[in-house]
């Protein structure tokens, strides 16, 4: 796992609630980079409920890629 700092993950989870979809999209990307599984439940919610299609899609792809990496290990 690539967890850099627990506060970074927490900050990105909070950013998923930002009204700006660009901020939420950046947060999803950052969570993917950080590699923490701590926010998976919130990420799953975003993949289904975020009002922005791009954000939902990115969250879904991240979840899918994590499942693939788990099944390959």
C-alpha positions, 0 to 999 in steps of 0.5 A: 500500500502507498499510504503517505499520511493518514491525514491526507486520506482524511482530507481527501474523504472530506473533499468528496463532499465539496460542491465543486465536481473538479475538487471531488474528481481530484479527491477520487484520483488522490485516494487512488494514488494514496492507496488507502482502503480506509475510505472504500465505503465512502468511495462506493457511495460516491460511485453510485450517488455523486451528482457528476457522471465523471466523478461517479465513473472515476470512483467506480473505476477505482473500486473496480481496479482495487478489486482486480488487484486484490484478486490477482494477489 
